[in-house]
Amino acid sequence: MSALMWIAAGSLAAWLWLLLGQGFFWRTDVRLPRTGPDGSGPPELDGSGPPEPAVWPSVAVVVPARDESAVLPASLPSLLAQDYPGPAEIFLIDDGSSDGTGKLARELADEHGGLPLTVGSPGEPGPGWTGKLWAVRHGMALATTRLAVDRGDADGADRKDADGRDADRKDNGGVDYLLLTDADIAHEPDSLRELVRAAEAHGLDLVSQMARLRVVTYWERLIVPAFVYFFAQLYPFRWVNRPRGRTAAAAGGCVLLRREAAERAGVPEAIRQAVIDDVALARTVKRSGGRIWLGLADRVDSVRPYPRLGELWRMVSRSAYTQLRHNPLLLLVTVAGLAVVYLVPPAAVAAGVLTGRPAPPALGAAAWALMAGSYIPMLRYYRQTLWLAPLLPLTALLYLLMTVDSAVRHHLGQGAAWKGRTYARPSAAP
């Protein structure tokens, strides 16, 4: 048996294991909980989902924003228009913008009305903090104080429901939940209501939805669905949602966080240096005993455009090496793994055809077919042509190159750069 045939057989075996033993990552049916948080239990027969809370908890929507004037008109009005029955207020934290983000936010609030909006400015990040988490910290502190004062119960007085009965929960800080959402994320009017309803019905401390990213241009079609596909392969949603499982992840564009869980986990101080802050947040909450849930969104969309390859390249490469913990050995293993799993199948088909040996192309074609088939559900979720499925090896090659480029940039001191700031690896931060 030739070396090529052994490698092709190994790739096929890897795909069989991935499809059956990696938490069914390729399925796209993990959506906002309507049964058990892990997808178990009988479905709601009337399709209405979990029951509504007797008393709707208070929510502070915290939006860190840095130079986001281009996307705010498409996103902020959707937050202002949230149809939420309980107390809710938006806190947009202008993180040193130079494009008038804060001013534009106030103008949009005046124009559209809806939920109250407060625009804050935290100043430059403190030592060892990323700009986003510094802004989140400021927003959380502002929200806790503001909602407590506005509701007149900062002393922890009992809350009443609509009939004047004592509510089950005591309020110790004026806000029950924090919705952490990015400035480029647009929400359907019932998004907040459904997030809170799921959290309350299932006792979840963190509910996160991976926003449906924009897919319009050729490069977005080629790369964006694969971005979510690879993320789910790395963090299978079903594993994330197991209460006793070790896997933890979240999608930073849409995270509903119970305030008590944030305090118990020491968030955001505990993750202040994290560049991949959503995954760090989920891990910290889960390790502190919190229950988390992650799934694909039906009511939440990103409006940020990535029309050219260079913009998508920078989005991936700025954090890819951070994901590998800045470890050269992990980089080598990752590159080898991507090559065997994604590049060997088409290479085996081509080499086998050229050499006339039947076994390598047969094994390669089988692995390629499994690969393409596993990608189809994600393409359907993004409403894309299924002809993109056989092109997944090409997309994987681009991601491999982006990962290598990320490592090179980090070693040159140019890694983890975002909107004029470059972050050192945590061990080198002050």
RODO-2510 file (C-alpha; in nm, 4 decimals, decimal comma):
residues 430
     n   res          X          Y          Z
     1     m     0,0000     0,0000     0,0000
     2     s     0,1320     0,3429    -0,0970
     3     a     0,1782     0,6306     0,1464
     4     l    -0,0854     0,8296    -0,0434
     5     m    -0,3383     0,5528     0,0055
     6     w    -0,2666     0,5379     0,3803
     7     i    -0,3047     0,9139     0,4120
     8     a    -0,6300     0,9098     0,2132
     9     a    -0,7594     0,6275     0,4343
    10     g    -0,6654     0,8314     0,7410
    11     s    -0,8576     1,1299     0,6055
    12     l    -1,1650     0,9160     0,5464
    13     a    -1,1408     0,7720     0,8974
    14     a    -1,1090     1,1240     1,0365
    15     w    -1,4281     1,2274     0,8604
    16     l    -1,6193     0,9279     0,9871
    17     w    -1,5125     1,0178     1,3406
    18     l    -1,5947     1,3875     1,2953
    19     l    -1,9428     1,3143     1,1661
    20     l    -2,0340     1,0698     1,4415
    21     g    -1,8112     1,1549     1,7368
    22     q    -1,7784     1,5344     1,7415
    23     g    -2,1133     1,6290     1,8886
    24     f    -2,2927     1,6283     1,5515
    25     f    -2,1357     1,9703     1,4985
    26     w    -2,2551     1,9831     1,1378
    27     r    -2,6235     1,9940     1,2302
    28     t    -2,7910     2,3347     1,2431
    29     d    -3,0923     2,2494     1,4567
    30     v    -2,9571     2,3877     1,7856
    31     r    -3,1749     2,6966     1,8143
    32     l    -3,3174     2,8976     2,1035
    33     p    -3,4434     2,6460     2,3642
    34     r    -3,8053     2,5514     2,3263
    35     t    -3,7752     2,2224     2,5164
    36     g    -3,4841     2,1359     2,7416
    37     p    -3,1747     2,3580     2,7120
    38     d    -2,9816     2,0665     2,5657
    39     g    -3,2567     1,9899     2,3159
    40     s    -3,4070     1,7072     2,5233
    41     g    -3,7636     1,6727     2,6428
    42     p    -4,0968     1,6840     2,4614
    43     p    -4,1563     1,9732     2,2229
    44     e    -4,4119     2,2425     2,2964
    45     l    -4,7242     2,1156     2,1197
    46     d    -4,8582     2,4630     2,0430
    47     g    -4,5223     2,5894     1,9151
    48     s    -4,5243     2,8769     2,1601
    49     g    -4,2030     2,7844     2,3378
    50     p    -4,1342     2,8151     2,7125
    51     p    -4,3903     2,9871     2,9362
    52     e    -4,3561     3,3574     3,0011
    53     p    -4,2247     3,4665     3,3436
    54     a    -4,4806     3,5822     3,5987
    55     v    -4,2613     3,8873     3,6510
    56     w    -4,0384     4,0012     3,3667
    57     p    -3,6875     4,0685     3,4994
    58     s    -3,5007     4,3904     3,4305
    59     v    -3,2451     4,3958     3,1497
    60     a    -2,9579     4,6301     3,0705
    61     v    -2,8477     4,6150     2,7071
    62     v    -2,4755     4,6951     2,6941
    63     v    -2,3333     4,7864     2,3530
    64     p    -1,9567     4,8541     2,3329
    65     a    -1,8903     5,0645     2,0253
    66     r    -1,5729     5,2005     1,8662
    67     d    -1,5994     5,3832     1,5328
    68     e    -1,9292     5,2195     1,4430
    69     s    -2,1119     5,5063     1,2687
    70     a    -2,1283     5,3033     0,9458
    71     v    -2,3383     5,0234     1,0968
    72     l    -2,5312     5,1921     1,3804
    73     p    -2,8189     5,3126     1,1584
    74     a    -2,8901     4,9492     1,0665
    75     s    -2,8500     4,8035     1,4162
    76     l    -2,9328     5,0470     1,6969
    77     p    -3,2948     5,1131     1,5855
    78     s    -3,3615     4,7395     1,6203
    79     l    -3,2572     4,7547     1,9864
    80     l    -3,4613     5,0677     2,0496
    81     a    -3,7647     4,8872     1,9050
    82     q    -3,7458     4,5821     2,1326
    83     d    -4,0900     4,4666     2,2437
    84     y    -3,9985     4,3742     2,5998
    85     p    -4,2603     4,3743     2,8804
    86     g    -4,0165     4,4386     3,1678
    87     p    -3,7776     4,7223     3,2583
    88     a    -3,5044     4,7586     2,9962
    89     e    -3,2553     5,0268     2,9005
    90     i    -2,9753     5,0500     2,6453
    91     f    -2,6237     5,1583     2,7440
    92     l    -2,4068     5,2313     2,4429
    93     i    -2,0458     5,2752     2,5530
    94     d    -1,8478     5,4877     2,3115
    95     d    -1,4948     5,3473     2,3302
    96     g    -1,2925     5,6454     2,2083
    97     s    -1,4589     5,6720     1,8666
    98     s    -1,3319     5,9274     1,6185
    99     d    -1,6285     5,9093     1,3793
   100     g    -1,9064     6,0527     1,5947
   101     t    -2,0483     5,7193     1,7089
   102     g    -2,1854     5,8562     2,0369
   103     k    -2,3459     6,1606     1,8748
   104     l    -2,5053     5,9444     1,6062
   105     a    -2,6439     5,7067     1,8707
   106     r    -2,8188     5,9965     2,0474
   107     e    -2,9605     6,1213     1,7172
   108     l    -3,0958     5,7759     1,6331
   109     a    -3,2587     5,7489     1,9765
   110     d    -3,4229     6,0896     1,9310
   111     e    -3,5468     5,9882     1,5871
   112     h    -3,6756     5,6390     1,6645
   113     g    -3,7732     5,6570     2,0310
   114     g    -3,8332     5,3239     2,2040
   115     l    -3,6183     5,1955     2,4891
   116     p    -3,4248     5,4569     2,6876
   117     l    -3,0682     5,5075     2,5688
   118     t    -2,7696     5,6217     2,7714
   119     v    -2,4395     5,6933     2,5965
   120     g    -2,1306     5,6599     2,8146
   121     s    -1,7573     5,6982     2,7625
   122     p    -1,5117     5,4986     2,9754
   123     g    -1,1893     5,6690     2,8650
   124     e    -0,8799     5,4765     2,7626
   125     p    -0,8600     5,1138     2,8802
   126     g    -0,6907     5,0458     3,2106
   127     p    -0,3656     4,8449     3,2213
   128     g    -0,4201     4,4860     3,1145
   129     w    -0,7686     4,5469     2,9721
   130     t    -0,8886     4,5090     2,6143
   131     g    -1,0891     4,8033     2,4890
   132     k    -1,4101     4,6046     2,4458
   133     l    -1,4049     4,4562     2,7949
   134     w    -1,3150     4,7929     2,9466
   135     a    -1,6249     4,9338     2,7758
   136     v    -1,8357     4,6382     2,8953
   137     r    -1,7135     4,6957     3,2508
   138     h    -1,8158     5,0605     3,2333
   139     g    -2,1541     4,9699     3,0847
   140     m    -2,2266     4,7078     3,3494
   141     a    -2,1421     4,9472     3,6303
   142     l    -2,3500     5,2248     3,4769
   143     a    -2,6448     4,9943     3,4155
   144     t    -2,6475     4,8532     3,7674
   145     t    -2,6572     5,2002     3,9201
   146     r    -2,9015     5,3537     3,6710
   147     l    -3,1674     5,0838     3,6774
   148     a    -3,1549     5,0652     4,0567
   149     v    -3,2173     5,4399     4,0846
   150     d    -3,4800     5,4478     3,8103
   151     r    -3,6814     5,1714     3,9745
   152     g    -3,6440     5,3117     4,3242
   153     d    -3,5444     4,9796     4,4736
   154     a    -3,1666     5,0037     4,5106
   155     d    -3,2063     4,9041     4,8754
   156     g    -3,3186     4,5561     4,7738
   157     a    -3,6901     4,6071     4,8422
   158     d    -3,9259     4,3318     4,7324
   159     r    -4,0693     4,3709     4,3853
   160     k    -4,4371     4,3263     4,3106
   161     d    -4,6023     4,1695     4,0127
   162     a    -4,8940     4,3188     3,8224
   163     d    -5,1416     4,2087     4,0910
   164     g    -4,9389     4,3521     4,3766
   165     r    -4,8132     4,0114     4,4955
   166     d    -4,4567     3,9645     4,6132
   167     a    -4,2288     3,8572     4,3325
   168     d    -4,0093     3,5551     4,3908
   169     r    -3,6797     3,7362     4,3423
   170     k    -3,5121     4,0036     4,5488
   171     d    -3,3332     4,2795     4,3594
   172     n    -2,9941     4,3601     4,4997
   173     g    -2,8585     4,5795     4,2269
   174     g    -3,1335     4,7055     3,9990
   175     v    -3,0687     4,4763     3,7028
   176     d    -3,1337     4,1044     3,6636
   177     y    -2,9847     4,0392     3,3206
   178     l    -2,7269     4,1962     3,0936
   179     l    -2,7620     4,1665     2,7187
   180     l    -2,4116     4,2062     2,5778
   181     t    -2,4460     4,2757     2,2079
   182     d    -2,2133     4,4241     1,9472
   183     a    -2,2793     4,7475     1,7616
   184     d    -2,3164     4,5651     1,4287
   185     i    -2,5889     4,3291     1,5497
   186     a    -2,9540     4,3814     1,4530
   187     h    -3,2312     4,2155     1,6543
   188     e    -3,5865     4,1263     1,5616
   189     p    -3,8415     4,3048     1,7870
   190     d    -3,9018     3,9946     2,0000
   191     s    -3,5348     3,8969     2,0327
   192     l    -3,4866     4,0178     2,3904
   193     r    -3,8186     3,8741     2,5025
   194     e    -3,7319     3,5293     2,3662
   195     l    -3,3821     3,5315     2,5156
   196     v    -3,5131     3,6160     2,8622
   197     r    -3,8002     3,3721     2,8340
   198     a    -3,5608     3,0878     2,7509
   199     a    -3,3224     3,1814     3,0337
   200     e    -3,5995     3,2049     3,2912
   201     a    -3,7791     2,8865     3,1822
   202     h    -3,4654     2,6710     3,1817
   203     g    -3,2629     2,8289     3,4621
   204     l    -2,9818     2,9362     3,2288
   205     d    -2,7168     3,1819     3,3421
   206     l    -2,5870     3,2566     2,9944
   207     v    -2,7803     3,2350     2,6686
   208     s    -2,5866     3,3114     2,3514
   209     q    -2,6920     3,3109     1,9889
   210     m    -2,4491     3,3106     1,7012
   211     a    -2,5808     3,5917     1,4824
   212     r    -2,6424     3,5140     1,1199
   213     l    -2,3538     3,6950     0,9484
   214     r    -2,3958     3,8934     0,6291
   215     v    -2,3502     3,6883     0,3129
   216     v    -2,3822     3,8996    -0,0020
   217     t    -2,0540     3,9174    -0,1950
   218     y    -1,8628     3,6268    -0,3495
   219     w    -1,5999     3,6259    -0,0758
   220     e    -1,8631     3,6381     0,1981
   221     r    -2,0396     3,3396     0,0415
   222     l    -1,7159     3,1440     0,0200
   223     i    -1,5808     3,2201     0,3684
   224     v    -1,8554     3,3268     0,6114
   225     p    -2,0663     3,0065     0,6338
   226     a    -1,7418     2,8123     0,6784
   227     f    -1,6442     3,0426     0,9659
   228     v    -1,9518     2,9288     1,1608
   229     y    -1,9037     2,5674     1,0453
   230     f    -1,5443     2,5596     1,1751
   231     f    -1,6477     2,7300     1,5001
   232     a    -1,9134     2,4636     1,5586
   233     q    -1,6582     2,1930     1,4798
   234     l    -1,4253     2,3369     1,7430
   235     y    -1,7022     2,3979     1,9977
   236     p    -1,9905     2,1583     1,9214
   237     f    -2,3038     2,3308     2,0464
   238     r    -2,4469     2,0141     2,1979
   239     w    -2,1317     1,9714     2,4071
   240     v    -2,1401     2,3364     2,5106
   241     n    -2,4977     2,2970     2,6320
   242     r    -2,4307     1,9955     2,8554
   243     p    -2,4451     2,1165     3,2180
   244     r    -2,1606     1,8836     3,3225
   245     g    -1,9632     1,9060     3,0000
   246     r    -1,6218     2,0705     2,9844
   247     t    -1,6762     2,2439     2,6501
   248     a    -1,7754     2,6090     2,6823
   249     a    -1,8221     2,8819     2,4228
   250     a    -2,0396     3,1780     2,3380
   251     a    -2,0882     3,4133     2,0449
   252     g    -1,9995     3,7655     2,1524
   253     g    -2,2512     3,9378     1,9275
   254     c    -2,5445     3,8232     2,1397
   255     v    -2,4990     3,7121     2,5012
   256     l    -2,7700     3,7321     2,7663
   257     l    -2,5964     3,7047     3,1042
   258     r    -2,7597     3,6745     3,4448
   259     r    -2,6108     3,9440     3,6682
   260     e    -2,5743     3,7099     3,9654
   261     a    -2,3752     3,4700     3,7468
   262     a    -2,1520     3,7551     3,6308
   263     e    -2,0806     3,8523     3,9919
   264     r    -2,0150     3,4919     4,0929
   265     a    -1,7725     3,4466     3,8030
   266     g    -1,5993     3,7808     3,8603
   267     v    -1,6857     3,9035     3,5124
   268     p    -1,5530     4,1059     3,3392
   269     e    -1,2464     4,1478     3,5629
   270     a    -1,1633     3,7771     3,5420
   271     i    -1,1327     3,7915     3,1618
   272     r    -1,0066     4,1483     3,1176
   273     q    -0,7120     4,0453     2,8958
   274     a    -0,9081     3,8076     2,6726
   275     v    -0,9003     3,8832     2,3006
   276     i    -1,1469     3,6004     2,2305
   277     d    -1,3674     3,7356     2,5068
   278     d    -1,6873     3,5453     2,4235
   279     v    -1,5304     3,2019     2,4709
   280     a    -1,3451     3,3244     2,7819
   281     l    -1,6723     3,4554     2,9248
   282     a    -1,8530     3,1261     2,8702
   283     r    -1,5696     2,9244     3,0245
   284     t    -1,5565     3,1470     3,3311
   285     v    -1,9325     3,1336     3,3859
   286     k    -1,9469     2,7559     3,3383
   287     r    -1,6488     2,6914     3,5686
   288     s    -1,8160     2,8985     3,8401
   289     g    -2,1187     2,6695     3,8315
   290     g    -2,3348     2,8531     3,5796
   291     r    -2,5489     2,6903     3,3136
   292     i    -2,4813     2,8102     2,9613
   293     w    -2,6432     2,7640     2,6215
   294     l    -2,5209     2,8410     2,2703
   295     g    -2,7020     2,8027     1,9409
   296     l    -2,7681     2,9506     1,5996
   297     a    -2,9853     3,2597     1,5724
   298     d    -3,3140     3,3067     1,3918
   299     r    -3,3806     3,6627     1,5160
   300     v    -3,0312     3,8111     1,5303
   301     d    -2,8221     3,9223     1,2305
   302     s    -2,4894     4,0950     1,1771
   303     v    -2,5057     4,3952     0,9436
   304     r    -2,1291     4,4416     0,9149
   305     p    -2,0125     4,4005     0,5540
   306     y    -1,6962     4,2152     0,4570
   307     p    -1,7053     4,2739     0,0812
   308     r    -1,3396     4,1928     0,0065
   309     l    -1,1096     3,9048     0,0921
   310     g    -0,8679     4,1327     0,2783
   311     e    -1,1333     4,2355     0,5317
   312     l    -1,2350     3,8759     0,5975
   313     w    -0,8673     3,7794     0,6189
   314     r    -0,8033     4,0389     0,8893
   315     m    -1,1145     3,9319     1,0814
   316     v    -0,9876     3,5741     1,1061
   317     s    -0,6139     3,6325     1,1369
   318     r    -0,6325     3,8838     1,4221
   319     s    -0,7354     3,6108     1,6690
   320     a    -0,6506     3,2762     1,5068
   321     y    -0,3102     3,2426     1,6761
   322     t    -0,4620     3,3567     2,0063
   323     q    -0,7014     3,0634     1,9740
   324     l    -0,3911     2,8418     1,9558
   325     r    -0,2571     3,0025     2,2765
   326     h     0,0400     3,1465     2,0831
   327     n     0,1884     2,7967     2,0778
   328     p     0,4048     2,7062     1,7734
   329     l     0,3524     2,3347     1,8356
   330     l    -0,0264     2,3755     1,8345
   331     l     0,0111     2,5740     1,5137
   332     l     0,1994     2,2867     1,3475
   333     v    -0,0571     2,0329     1,4664
   334     t    -0,3431     2,2528     1,3435
   335     v    -0,1872     2,3036     1,0003
   336     a    -0,1210     1,9301     0,9669
   337     g    -0,4735     1,8481     1,0821
   338     l    -0,6339     2,0905     0,8366
   339     a    -0,4220     1,9479     0,5568
   340     v    -0,5100     1,5844     0,6309
   341     v    -0,8802     1,6461     0,6891
   342     y    -0,9580     1,9038     0,4200
   343     l    -0,6791     1,9069     0,1598
   344     v    -0,5885     1,5387     0,1276
   345     p    -0,9258     1,4244    -0,0178
   346     p    -0,9108     1,6359    -0,3384
   347     a    -0,5338     1,5835    -0,3591
   348     a    -0,5811     1,2066    -0,3404
   349     v    -0,8439     1,2178    -0,6142
   350     a    -0,6171     1,4223    -0,8416
   351     a    -0,3056     1,2142    -0,7704
   352     g    -0,4898     0,8883    -0,8170
   353     v    -0,6293     0,9964    -1,1501
   354     l    -0,2843     1,1044    -1,2681
   355     t    -0,1143     0,7834    -1,1545
   356     g    -0,3919     0,5472    -1,2549
   357     r    -0,4193     0,3897    -0,9106
   358     p    -0,7866     0,3288    -0,8183
   359     a    -0,7641     0,3113    -0,4385
   360     p    -0,6447     0,6652    -0,3486
   361     p    -0,9085     0,8479    -0,5581
   362     a    -1,1825     0,6217    -0,4242
   363     l    -1,0844     0,6901    -0,0634
   364     g    -1,0326     1,0592    -0,1368
   365     a    -1,3673     1,0901    -0,3140
   366     a    -1,5458     0,9220    -0,0223
   367     a    -1,3856     1,1599     0,2278
   368     w    -1,4615     1,4567     0,0018
   369     a    -1,8255     1,3491    -0,0276
   370     l    -1,8618     1,3209     0,3510
   371     m    -1,6992     1,6629     0,3906
   372     a    -1,9288     1,8274     0,1382
   373     g    -2,2355     1,6554     0,2792
   374     s    -2,1566     1,7774     0,6302
   375     y    -2,1372     2,1359     0,5002
   376     i    -2,4783     2,1335     0,3316
   377     p    -2,6849     2,2089     0,6470
   378     m    -2,4792     2,5232     0,7119
   379     l    -2,5176     2,6366     0,3516
   380     r    -2,8923     2,5865     0,3796
   381     y    -2,8986     2,7850     0,7042
   382     y    -2,7275     3,0700     0,5165
   383     r    -2,9568     3,0186     0,2139
   384     q    -2,6618     2,9626    -0,0186
   385     t    -2,6199     2,7459    -0,3257
   386     l    -2,5168     2,3892    -0,2468
   387     w    -2,2505     2,4086    -0,5186
   388     l    -2,0321     2,5742    -0,2557
   389     a    -2,0125     2,2457    -0,0625
   390     p    -1,7442     2,0812    -0,2840
   391     l    -1,5391     2,4016    -0,2556
   392     l    -1,4889     2,3559     0,1191
   393     p    -1,1266     2,2350     0,0687
   394     l    -1,0475     2,5685    -0,1002
   395     t    -1,2052     2,7586     0,1884
   396     a    -1,0134     2,5463     0,4382
   397     l    -0,6892     2,6259     0,2550
   398     l    -0,7641     2,9969     0,2926
   399     y    -0,8278     2,9498     0,6649
   400     l    -0,5020     2,7569     0,6970
   401     l    -0,3145     3,0460     0,5363
   402     m    -0,4967     3,2968     0,7576
   403     t    -0,3896     3,1006     1,0647
   404     v    -0,0265     3,0951     0,9560
   405     d    -0,0438     3,4657     0,8779
   406     s    -0,1875     3,5274     1,2260
   407     a     0,1124     3,3529     1,3833
   408     v     0,3561     3,5532     1,1714
   409     r     0,1866     3,8805     1,2638
   410     h     0,1922     3,7954     1,6339
   411     h     0,5627     3,7206     1,6230
   412     l     0,6167     4,0529     1,4442
   413     g     0,4219     4,2342     1,7157
   414     q     0,1285     4,3053     1,4842
   415     g    -0,1169     4,0429     1,6090
   416     a    -0,4552     4,0958     1,7742
   417     a    -0,4898     4,4368     1,6098
   418     w    -0,8336     4,5950     1,5996
   419     k    -0,9331     4,9522     1,5144
   420     g    -0,6035     5,1137     1,6004
   421     r    -0,5179     4,8989     1,9035
   422     t    -0,2797     4,6050     1,9239
   423     y    -0,3040     4,3732     2,2221
   424     a    -0,0110     4,1849     2,3725
   425     r    -0,0496     3,8202     2,4645
   426     p    -0,1834     3,7976     2,8241
   427     s     0,1481     3,6950     2,9800
   428     a     0,3112     4,0039     2,8341
   429     a     0,0352     4,2474     2,9256
   430     p     0,0899     4,4838     3,2190
***
